[in-house]
Amino acid sequence: MSWRLLVTGGCGFIGANLAAEGLRRSHSVAVLDSFRRHGSVENLRWLQSMDRLVVHHADVRVYNDLRRVLGETRPDVIFHTAGQVAMTTSISNPRLDFQTNALGTHNLLEAVRQLAPDAVVVYSSTNKVYGDLAGVRFVEQATRYTTPDYPAGFDESLPLDFRSPYGCSKGAADQYVLDYARTFNLRTVGLRHSSCFGGRQLATSDQGWVGWFIQQAVGIKRGTVKGPIAIAGNGKQVRDILYAPDLVECYFSAVDGMDKICGQAFNIGGGMANSLSILELLAFLETELDVRVAVAKTPPRPSDQKVFVANTRKAAELIHWRPRTSKESGLRQMIGWVQLTTF
Ligand SMILES: NC(=O)c1ccc[n+]([C@@H]2O[C@H](COP(=O)([O-])OP(=O)(O)OC[C@H]3O[C@@H](n4cnc5c(N)ncnc54)[C@H](O)[C@@H]3O)[C@@H](O)[C@H]2O)c1
C-alpha cells in the first residue's frame, strides 16, 4: 500500500534517511524542515536527486505552519524527527530547546488531532528520558563503564527522570506523544533512541559523537585536523550504537505494527553486542585508518550517562525488529561515507 508520508525534520540525519526509504518504497513523500541544521540543505539536494519530493519550508514552533502543512499533505504516516538535538544548545538556549522539542511536538499533535486524526505518528524520542541513571551501579573498567546488574541493557521499565533542558523538552514531548494515544485515540508511538550514526549525518562536536570522531580521524589522516581531539570526561562512557539502515527499518516496522503498539514507548539501539565507549571507538579508528589520535580530556558534560545500552526485547517481540548491522560493519561503512563527503 502506498502512503502519504510526511517527515518532519526531513532534511536532518534521521529524517533524510527515512524520507529516502519512503521514496525507495514508492510512497508519496513530503518533508518539513526549517533548515536550521548545518547540512540540511545538502541533504535536501540529495533527496531531490533521488525522486520527486514535496518540500515544506516550515517551523514546528509555529502552529499555523503545521496546520498548513498537514492541511496540504493529509498524511497517513508522520515520522516526527524535527528537533533541537544538542544538549549543549539546550543549556545555552533553553527557550529555543523548549519551543522546538516540547512546543513543536505539541503543535504537531494538535494539528494531527484537528486535521489528520487517523495518521500514524512515530516520534524520535531519546534515552535521555531516563536521566542520569543515578540508582544504577556502574563499574569502571580499562576502556569502559559497565552495568553488571543490567547484562542485557535497560528496558522500558526504567523510571523516567528528566534532567537538563534537553531531557525535559524531549521528555515532555515523549509523554505528550504517548498521552495523545490514551486521551485522544491518536495512533502514536515513541522510539527512545540511543546513539545513531550513518550516512547523511553531519555531526558536530555537540551532537552525533560517532560521526564527529570519525570526521576528526579522517581529518587527521588527510592532514586537515591537527592537534588533540577533545573528549568530555574520561572517554569510558558507553552507548549502543545503531546504524542508519537498521534505524530506518525500525520506523517502518513500527508503522506496520501500529495496531499492537499504539501509545507505547520502545528503547531502540544497537543492543549490548553493539555497545561502544569513546575510547574503544578511537582505538578502532586508529586501527582502521592507521592514524594516531591524540586526545585532550575536558570536564564531563552535565547529564552525560555513564552507560546507556538499550534492551530491545520489546521491539523484537512486538514489531519483530532487531538491529542487524554489527558495529564494526556500520563503522566501516560510515568511514567510507565520510571519506567521500565534501560538505
Ligand atoms: N541522532 C541520534 O543519535 C539521536 C538520538 C536520540 C534522539 N534523537 C532524536 O531524533 C531526532 C532527529 O535527530 P537527528 O540526529 O536526525 O538530528 P538533525 O539535527 O540531523 O535533524 C533534525 C532536523 O530538524 C530540523 N529542525 C530543527 N528545528 C526545527 C524547527 N523548529 N522546525 C522544523 N525543523 C526543524 C533541522 O533543520 C534538521 O534538519 C531529534 O528529535 C533527536 O532529538 C536522535
The ligand as a Tripos MOL2 file, in Angstrom:
@<TRIPOS>MOLECULE
LIG
   44    48     1     0     0
SMALL
NO_CHARGES

@<TRIPOS>ATOM
      1 N1         20.8460   11.0640   16.1450 N.am      1 LIG1
      2 C1         20.7530   10.4930   17.3220 C.2       1 LIG1
      3 O1         21.6550    9.7480   17.7310 O.2       1 LIG1
      4 C2         19.5270   10.7160   18.1930 C.ar      1 LIG1
      5 C3         19.4910   10.1370   19.4780 C.ar      1 LIG1
      6 C4         18.3580   10.3510   20.2770 C.ar      1 LIG1
      7 C5         17.3020   11.0970   19.7920 C.ar      1 LIG1
      8 N2         17.3660   11.6580   18.5500 N.ar      1 LIG1
      9 C6         16.2570   12.4830   18.0910 C.3       1 LIG1
     10 O2         15.9960   12.2110   16.7380 O.3       1 LIG1
     11 C7         15.5670   13.4020   16.0720 C.3       1 LIG1
     12 C8         16.3890   13.5940   14.7940 C.3       1 LIG1
     13 O3         17.7580   13.6300   15.1390 O.3       1 LIG1
     14 P1         18.8750   13.8510   14.0180 P.3       1 LIG1
     15 O4         20.1180   13.2310   14.5290 O.co2     1 LIG1
     16 O5         18.3520   13.4590   12.7030 O.co2     1 LIG1
     17 O6         19.0480   15.4330   14.1030 O.3       1 LIG1
     18 P2         19.3020   16.5010   12.9160 P.3       1 LIG1
     19 O7         19.7120   17.7650   13.6000 O.co2     1 LIG1
     20 O8         20.2120   15.9410   11.8910 O.co2     1 LIG1
     21 O9         17.8470   16.6760   12.2810 O.3       1 LIG1
     22 C9         16.8630   17.4870   12.8450 C.3       1 LIG1
     23 C10        16.2220   18.2870   11.7210 C.3       1 LIG1
     24 O10        15.2010   19.1100   12.3180 O.3       1 LIG1
     25 C11        15.2650   20.3780   11.7020 C.3       1 LIG1
     26 N3         14.6970   21.3690   12.6230 N.ar      1 LIG1
     27 C12        15.2610   21.8930   13.7340 C.ar      1 LIG1
     28 N4         14.4480   22.7670   14.3030 N.ar      1 LIG1
     29 C13        13.3200   22.7810   13.5390 C.ar      1 LIG1
     30 C14        12.1150   23.5080   13.6100 C.ar      1 LIG1
     31 N5         11.8850   24.3860   14.5860 N.pl3     1 LIG1
     32 N6         11.1700   23.2670   12.6750 N.ar      1 LIG1
     33 C15        11.3850   22.3910   11.6610 C.ar      1 LIG1
     34 N7         12.5330   21.7050   11.5390 N.ar      1 LIG1
     35 C16        13.4820   21.8930   12.4660 C.ar      1 LIG1
     36 C17        16.7370   20.6290   11.4190 C.3       1 LIG1
     37 O11        16.9530   21.6120   10.4100 O.3       1 LIG1
     38 C18        17.1920   19.2330   10.9910 C.3       1 LIG1
     39 O12        17.1000   19.0810    9.5980 O.3       1 LIG1
     40 C19        15.7100   14.5360   17.0650 C.3       1 LIG1
     41 O13        14.4520   14.8590   17.5860 O.3       1 LIG1
     42 C20        16.5960   13.9680   18.1480 C.3       1 LIG1
     43 O14        16.3070   14.5030   19.4200 O.3       1 LIG1
     44 C21        18.4650   11.4830   17.7400 C.ar      1 LIG1
@<TRIPOS>BOND
     1     1     2 1
     2     2     3 2
     3     2     4 1
     4     4     5 ar
     5     4    44 ar
     6     5     6 ar
     7     6     7 ar
     8     7     8 ar
     9     8     9 1
    10     8    44 ar
    11     9    10 1
    12     9    42 1
    13    10    11 1
    14    11    12 1
    15    11    40 1
    16    12    13 1
    17    13    14 1
    18    14    15 2
    19    14    16 1
    20    14    17 1
    21    17    18 1
    22    18    19 2
    23    18    20 1
    24    18    21 1
    25    21    22 1
    26    22    23 1
    27    23    24 1
    28    23    38 1
    29    24    25 1
    30    25    26 1
    31    25    36 1
    32    26    27 ar
    33    26    35 ar
    34    27    28 ar
    35    28    29 ar
    36    29    30 ar
    37    29    35 ar
    38    30    31 1
    39    30    32 ar
    40    32    33 ar
    41    33    34 ar
    42    34    35 ar
    43    36    37 1
    44    36    38 1
    45    38    39 1
    46    40    41 1
    47    40    42 1
    48    42    43 1
@<TRIPOS>SUBSTRUCTURE
     1 LIG1         1 GROUP 0 **** ****
